Amino acid sequence: MSSYIDVAHPDRHAPYLDIPDDVIEYLHYLDFVKQRSPRTVNGYYIDLRGFFRYMAMDWGLVPRDAEPEKIDLTHITTARIAQVRKRDIFNYLEYARANDNGPKARARKLSALRGFFNYMCAQVNKLHENPTENINLGTPKKALPKYLTLEESISLLQNIQSDFYERDYCILTLFLNCGMRLAELVTIDLDDFRDDTIRIVGKGSKERLVYLNAACLSALAPYLKARAALPNLAEPQALFVSKKTGKRLTARRVEQIVARCLQSAGLAGRGYSPHKLRHTAATLMYQHGNVDMLALKEILGHENVSTTQIYTHINQRQLREAVAASPLSGLTYTPPASQQDPGEADGQGAAQPAAKRRYRHR
């Protein structure tokens, strides 16, 4: 069974029938009561399924070497779930760490478990003890985002090799100028455009308007003309479509297009991806456009400005200029009088205080 939703049609996801009934009910609670986005619900499904697969092995319900996809979780009852203890949570998190799950991934898994057990205790009163209570992994250290330099971005746009050049150039241009997410790009429809703005539906189905600069408008015009000439537009409202089928491009297909373009520009193997192009857009706007943090927050669709502020840590040019602007930056070192040659100091200089003689303003 597929674990992933179709980002172009987020209402289409796995029916979640391979997990315990209590988990199914919790996911319905997230969906219909809490109104979480389909992507969020799907993420909880994956993390909770992984936990109960681990517990099925730990409880001896299946062999330790069982293939995860073949572990039946549908028979795990509420009584069995009530047996989960805090040490089981710790053991699972250690198991996740041993399987190359970093701090952010472990924090996400703990968040899913905490939400589920809070629901079981406080919402439906099926459990009396919450095994996740008071477990805190701390705040994962935020890594600096990887991004392309201005020169690399230009090189990427200048070295596209494609059988649908107009489309792929437009995709890269929107990524690099608008800072949109991959899931946002593939869900764009033609009626999302109004003059020089585009309506983007982000996380949690939250909408925002992003202005299109001259580069975006210049890239859209030839692509829309080439798109209109396609003989088989199967999804006429979708902005980015396959040249062969006329259907909306999937997120995976866009990833492949970006990877191919990166390779033709000599930028493959450096960890770049569509999400790194989003980081690139934000970084270039901040570094070269002096964009205000609040404005950048709105463009990127961040919930809090604290998320956006990570870009303040990567503007080395502004940091260098800030230090250079210090009124003391023009002072230069000269040795004290005791270390100077006799001819260097005249009578007037010898009368100056030592602290004034050692540093001279340029």
N, C-alpha and C positions, 0 to 999 in steps of 0.2 A: 504494500500500500504506500502511496506517495505520502511523504511527510511535509510537502511544501505546497503553499498556495500559489496560484497563478497571479503574479502581481498585476497583470493587465486586467484580470477579472478577479478581484480579491474576494468575491463572495464564493468562489469555487475553491474549496479546500477539501482535504481528506475528511471523511465522515467521522473520524475519531472513534472507531468501533473496536480498536485493538488495545484498549486500556480499561482499567477498572471503572465500574459504573459511577463511583464517587467522583472520579476525575472527569468523566464525561459530564456529569451534572455541574461540576465546578466550571468547566469550560463554557457551558451554556450560561451559567451565571455571569461570567466575564463578558460574554457576547451580548446577552439580552438585558441584563440588569446594569452592569457597569459600563456597557457600550464600548468595550475596548475594540480596537481595530482588528480586522481578521489576521493581520500579520502578528500582532501581539498575542492573540489567542493561539495562533499556530506555534509561536515560540514557546509558550507555556506548555502546550501539548508535547512538543519534542523533549523539553527538559523534564517534565514529569514522567513521561514514558521511559526516558533513560534512567531515572531514579528507580522506578518500580521494576525495570529489568534487572538492575543491580540487586535490589532487595529480593527478587525471585531467586537469584543465584545464592544470595546470602542466607535466605531461609531454607535452602535446600530443595526448592520446588523444581529446579532444573539443574543440570550439571554445570559446574563452573566454566566449562569450555563450550557451553551452548552458544549457538549463533544468535546474536541479539534479535535479529529480525524474526526468528522462529520461536521466541519465547512468548507463551500465551499468558496475557495479563488479565484476561476477562474474568477469571475465576477468583481474583483477589478481592476479598470481602472487606466490609467496614471493620469487622472484628480483627482481621489480619492487619489492616492499616493501623489499628489502635495499638499494635505491638511495636510500632516504630518508636525508638528511643533516641535521645539526643546523641548518644554514641554512634547510632546508625547514620545520622546526618553527618557527623564528623568523618566517619569512615568513608562515606560516599564522596565527600568533598576531597578526601585524600586520594581516593580511587580516581576521581576526575583529574586531580593534579598529576598523578602518575601516568595518565593517558593524555598528557600534553594539553590539558586545559589550563590556560593562563588565569591570572587573577580576575580579569574582567569576566571570563566565561564562568568561573566558579562563583563569582558574585551574582551573576545572572541566574545560575542554577539555584543558589540559595534563595534568591528573591522569589523564584517560582515556587519553591517548597514552602517558604514562609507564607505566601499568599494562599496556597492550598490549605495548609494546616490552620491558618487563621479562619478561613472559611468553614472548615470542618468543626472548629471549636465555637466560633462566635456567631456564625450565620445559620447553621443548620443543627448545631448542638449534637453532632454525632460523636465527637471526641471530648474528653474531659481534660486532656493534657496536650499542650502544644510542644512537640519535640524541637521546634526551631526557636523557641523563646530564648532571648538573650544571647543568641549566637550572632556574632558580628565579625566579619572578616576584615573590617576596616575599609577605607576608601581606596580602590585600586588606583595606582599611580597612573596619571594620564600621560601617554606617550605623545611626543610632538608629531603632528601629522606629516606624512610624507607628501611631497608635492613637486611638480615640475617647475623649473626656473622659467623666467620669461623667454629666454633663448630656446629652451627645450620645447616650450609650448608653441612657439613660432615654427620650429623645425617639424613638430608633429603635424601641424596644419599644412605645411609645405611639402610633405612627403607621403601623402595619402595615395595608396594604390588600391583601386577598387573598381568593380564592374558597375557600381552605382555611386559614382564619385559625389554627385550633388547631395545625396542622402547622407553619406558618411561624413562629408565635410560639415554639413549642417549639424549632425549629432555632436561632433567634437566641438564645434563652435558654441553650441548651447551649453554643453558641459563646462567649457572653459570660461564662459562669460556670465552664466546665470547661476552657477553653483548648485544645480539641482541634483537630487539623488537619482540613482538608476531607476528605481521603482516609479519615481515621478516622471521621468522622461518617457518611459514606455507607455504611460497611461494618458499622455497628452492627446487631446482630440482637436480637430480643426476649429471647433466653436469655442475653444479656450482662448483664442486670440481676440483682442480688442485693440485696434489701432497699434500702438507700440507697447502693449502689455500682454502678458500671458498669465492665465490663471493656472496655478499649480496646486494640486491636491497632495498634501504631505502626510506626515505621520498622524495617526488618529483622525484621518479624513479632514484635517484642518486645511482650509484654503488660504492662499496668499497670492497677491499680485506682484509680479516681477516685471520691471521695465526691460524692454529689449533695446540694446544699443545698436549702433550702426552696423557693427559686424554681424550681429544676429539677423537683422533685417536683410542685410546683403546676402547672407547664406540661405535664408528662407526662400527668397524670391525664385532663384533658379531651381531649388529643390521642389517647390510646389508646382512649378511648371513641368518638371520631369515626372513628378508623381501623377499629375493629371493626365499625362500621356500614357500611363500604364494601361494595358488592355484588360486587366483582370483585377480590379480593385474589389477584393472580397469584403474588406472592412472600410467603407468609404469615409468614416468619421475619424479613423485612426490617423495620426500625423505620420508616424514612421512605420512603413510597411515593407514587406518583402517584395523584391522585384519579381521573384518567380511566382509567388502564390497570391500576392496582393493582400495578405493578412498582416495584422499588427505584429511588429517585431517583438519577440520575447526578450526578457531580461538577459537570458543566456546568450541569445544571438547578438545583442548589443555588446556584451562582454567580449565575444569573439571578434566583432568588428573593431573594437577598441584595441584588443590585443594585436590584431593584424596590423593596424595603423602604427602602433607603437614599435612593432618589429620593423616595418618599412622605414621608420624614422631613426632606427638604431637605438631605440630606447627600451627594448625588451630585456627581461631578466633583472629589472631594477625594482620590482615590487609595485609598479604602477598599475592602476585599474580604474574603472569608471569612478569609484569613490575617491580615488586620489586626484582625479580631475576636478571633483567638487572641492577638495582641499586646495587645489591649485587656483581655482577661481577666487576663493576666499582670500588666499594668501596674496595673490597679485592685486586684488582690490585694496587690501589693507596696506601692502607695502608701497605700491606705486600710485594708488588713488587717494591715499589718506582718508579712507572711508571710516566714518564714525562707527563705533562698536554697536550702537543701537540700530543703525541702518543696516549693518552687516548681519545682525541677528534677524532682522525682518527678511532680508534677501534669502538667507539660508533656511529660514523656517525653524529656528531654534526656539525651544520653549523658554529657556532662561539665558540671559546674557552671559552667565558664568560659563556656559558651553562655548560661546563664541570667543571668550577671552583667551582661549588657548592660542589664538592667532597673534596675540600680543607678544608671545614668547619667541616668535620666529622672525621678527622683523629686525634683523641684525643691522641693517642700514640705519634705521631710526635710532637704535641704541647707540651706534657709533656717533651719529650726529648729536645725540643728547649729551654724551660725555664730552664731545668736542666743544659744545656750547658753554661749558663751565667757564666762568670768568678767570679761573686759575689755570686754564689749559694752555695759556701762552707763556707761562713761566718755564725757563730752561735752567738746567743745573750748571753751576760753576763751582769749582772747588773752593774751600775756605782759604783765607789769606795765607795760612801757614803752609798750604800746599801749592801756592802760586809762585811763579817765577818772580823774582824781585822787580823785573821790568814791567810786569803786568799791572801792578797796582800803583797809581800815582798818589800824590799826597792827599788828594780829595777822596779817593777811594778808600785809603787806609783809615780815614776818619769815620767812615760809615759803619754802622753796627754790623756784626758778623752775619746775622740772619738776612740782612738786606744785600750783603755782598754775594751770598751763595747762589741766589736765584735772580735772574734778570728777565724782565718781560721782553718778549720778542717784538 
